[in-house]
Amino acid sequence: MSMNEATATDLPAERSKGVSVEAKIFAGLAVFLAVVIAATVTWGAVGLAMSALACVPVCYAAILLITIGK
């Protein structure tokens, strides 16, 4: 087997289209953290407290989904 034949057979048949779900989640978390950091730097503890207050319904829904088992 020559070098050209080996590299031609190693290529995947299909390439994934678009960005993976994990990459989207990590990008969303990075944007969220950047916004929280910017709010904390701009408004201090009040910005941090408002960010935490906005996350309460999200955490509540997550706890309910975990409890139900979905």
ROLUMMI-25414 format. One line per field, with one value per atom (N, C-alpha, C): residue in one letter; x, y, z. Coordinates in nm, 2 decimals, always signed. Layout:
! residues N
minu <- c(A; ...)
east <- c(X; ...)
north <- c(Y; ...)
up <- c(Z; ...)
//
This chain:
! residues 70
minu <- c(M; M; M; S; S; S; M; M; M; N; N; N; E; E; E; A; A; A; T; T; T; A; A; A; T; T; T; D; D; D; L; L; L; P; P; P; A; A; A; E; E; E; R; R; R; S; S; S; K; K; K; G; G; G; V; V; V; S; S; S; V; V; V; E; E; E; A; A; A; K; K; K; I; I; I; F; F; F; A; A; A; G; G; G; L; L; L; A; A; A; V; V; V; F; F; F; L; L; L; A; A; A; V; V; V; V; V; V; I; I; I; A; A; A; A; A; A; T; T; T; V; V; V; T; T; T; W; W; W; G; G; G; A; A; A; V; V; V; G; G; G; L; L; L; A; A; A; M; M; M; S; S; S; A; A; A; L; L; L; A; A; A; C; C; C; V; V; V; P; P; P; V; V; V; C; C; C; Y; Y; Y; A; A; A; A; A; A; I; I; I; L; L; L; L; L; L; I; I; I; T; T; T; I; I; I; G; G; G; K; K; K)
east <- c(+0.08; +0.00; +0.09; +0.06; +0.14; +0.09; +0.16; +0.12; -0.01; -0.03; -0.15; -0.28; -0.26; -0.38; -0.41; -0.31; -0.34; -0.41; -0.37; -0.44; -0.58; -0.60; -0.73; -0.83; -0.79; -0.88; -0.91; -0.82; -0.84; -0.94; -0.98; -1.07; -1.21; -1.28; -1.41; -1.51; -1.61; -1.70; -1.79; -1.83; -1.91; -1.85; -1.86; -1.81; -1.94; -1.92; -2.03; -2.07; -2.19; -2.24; -2.27; -2.22; -2.25; -2.17; -2.22; -2.15; -2.23; -2.15; -2.21; -2.29; -2.38; -2.46; -2.37; -2.27; -2.18; -2.11; -2.07; -2.01; -2.10; -2.23; -2.33; -2.36; -2.36; -2.38; -2.26; -2.14; -2.02; -2.02; -2.05; -2.06; -2.16; -2.28; -2.38; -2.34; -2.27; -2.22; -2.11; -2.03; -1.92; -1.98; -2.09; -2.15; -2.22; -2.29; -2.36; -2.26; -2.15; -2.04; -1.98; -1.97; -1.92; -2.01; -2.14; -2.24; -2.25; -2.24; -2.24; -2.12; -2.00; -1.88; -1.89; -1.94; -1.96; -2.05; -2.16; -2.26; -2.19; -2.12; -2.05; -1.95; -1.87; -1.77; -1.84; -1.95; -2.01; -2.09; -2.17; -2.26; -2.22; -2.12; -2.08; -2.16; -2.19; -2.26; -2.41; -2.46; -2.60; -2.61; -2.52; -2.52; -2.51; -2.43; -2.42; -2.54; -2.60; -2.73; -2.84; -2.85; -2.96; -2.94; -2.81; -2.79; -2.83; -2.80; -2.84; -2.99; -3.06; -3.20; -3.27; -3.21; -3.26; -3.24; -3.15; -3.12; -3.21; -3.29; -3.37; -3.47; -3.55; -3.65; -3.58; -3.47; -3.40; -3.35; -3.30; -3.26; -3.38; -3.49; -3.61; -3.66; -3.67; -3.71; -3.62; -3.49; -3.39; -3.41; -3.44; -3.46; -3.59; -3.69; -3.81; -3.79; -3.72; -3.70; -3.61; -3.52; -3.44; -3.53; -3.62; -3.70; -3.80; -3.85; -3.95; -3.87; -3.75; -3.67; -3.66; -3.68; -3.67; -3.54)
north <- c(-0.12; +0.00; +0.12; +0.21; +0.34; +0.44; +0.55; +0.66; +0.72; +0.74; +0.80; +0.71; +0.58; +0.49; +0.49; +0.50; +0.50; +0.63; +0.74; +0.86; +0.87; +0.82; +0.82; +0.74; +0.63; +0.54; +0.59; +0.68; +0.72; +0.84; +0.90; +1.01; +0.97; +1.04; +1.00; +1.02; +0.93; +0.94; +1.06; +1.10; +1.22; +1.31; +1.44; +1.54; +1.59; +1.62; +1.67; +1.81; +1.84; +1.96; +2.06; +2.17; +2.27; +2.25; +2.32; +2.32; +2.21; +2.14; +2.04; +2.11; +2.03; +2.08; +2.12; +2.04; +2.08; +2.21; +2.24; +2.36; +2.48; +2.46; +2.56; +2.59; +2.48; +2.50; +2.58; +2.54; +2.61; +2.75; +2.78; +2.92; +3.00; +2.94; +3.01; +3.04; +2.94; +2.96; +3.07; +3.07; +3.18; +3.31; +3.33; +3.46; +3.50; +3.40; +3.43; +3.48; +3.41; +3.45; +3.59; +3.62; +3.75; +3.86; +3.83; +3.93; +3.95; +3.84; +3.86; +3.93; +3.90; +3.97; +4.12; +4.15; +4.29; +4.36; +4.30; +4.36; +4.38; +4.28; +4.30; +4.41; +4.42; +4.52; +4.66; +4.67; +4.80; +4.84; +4.75; +4.80; +4.74; +4.66; +4.60; +4.49; +4.48; +4.37; +4.37; +4.49; +4.49; +4.42; +4.43; +4.36; +4.21; +4.17; +4.03; +3.97; +4.05; +4.01; +4.00; +4.09; +4.08; +3.96; +3.93; +3.81; +3.69; +3.68; +3.56; +3.55; +3.67; +3.67; +3.62; +3.66; +3.62; +3.47; +3.40; +3.26; +3.17; +3.23; +3.16; +3.07; +3.13; +3.04; +2.93; +2.96; +2.85; +2.74; +2.77; +2.67; +2.59; +2.66; +2.60; +2.50; +2.54; +2.45; +2.33; +2.35; +2.24; +2.14; +2.19; +2.10; +2.02; +2.09; +2.01; +1.91; +1.94; +1.84; +1.72; +1.75; +1.64; +1.55; +1.62; +1.54; +1.45; +1.51; +1.43; +1.32; +1.34; +1.24; +1.26; +1.38; +1.40; +1.46)
up <- c(+0.00; +0.00; +0.00; -0.09; -0.10; +0.00; +0.01; +0.10; +0.06; -0.07; -0.12; -0.09; -0.11; -0.08; +0.07; +0.16; +0.30; +0.34; +0.29; +0.33; +0.27; +0.15; +0.09; +0.17; +0.23; +0.30; +0.44; +0.49; +0.63; +0.64; +0.53; +0.54; +0.57; +0.66; +0.69; +0.57; +0.57; +0.45; +0.46; +0.58; +0.60; +0.70; +0.67; +0.77; +0.84; +0.97; +1.04; +0.99; +0.98; +0.93; +1.05; +1.05; +1.16; +1.28; +1.39; +1.52; +1.61; +1.69; +1.77; +1.89; +1.95; +2.06; +2.17; +2.20; +2.31; +2.29; +2.17; +2.14; +2.15; +2.12; +2.14; +2.28; +2.37; +2.51; +2.57; +2.54; +2.59; +2.54; +2.42; +2.37; +2.45; +2.47; +2.55; +2.69; +2.75; +2.89; +2.89; +2.79; +2.78; +2.77; +2.68; +2.67; +2.80; +2.86; +2.99; +3.09; +3.11; +3.20; +3.17; +3.04; +3.00; +3.04; +3.02; +3.06; +3.21; +3.29; +3.43; +3.48; +3.42; +3.46; +3.43; +3.31; +3.27; +3.36; +3.40; +3.49; +3.63; +3.67; +3.81; +3.80; +3.70; +3.69; +3.68; +3.60; +3.58; +3.70; +3.76; +3.87; +4.00; +4.01; +4.14; +4.19; +4.32; +4.38; +4.33; +4.30; +4.25; +4.12; +4.03; +3.90; +3.92; +4.02; +4.05; +4.11; +4.20; +4.27; +4.17; +4.07; +3.97; +3.88; +3.85; +3.77; +3.84; +3.97; +4.05; +4.06; +4.07; +4.08; +3.95; +3.84; +3.71; +3.69; +3.76; +3.74; +3.83; +3.92; +4.02; +3.94; +3.85; +3.78; +3.70; +3.64; +3.56; +3.66; +3.77; +3.87; +3.92; +3.94; +3.99; +3.89; +3.76; +3.65; +3.64; +3.66; +3.65; +3.76; +3.88; +3.99; +3.97; +3.92; +3.89; +3.79; +3.68; +3.58; +3.63; +3.72; +3.78; +3.86; +3.94; +4.03; +3.96; +3.85; +3.76; +3.69; +3.65; +3.59; +3.44; +3.39; +3.24; +3.21)
//
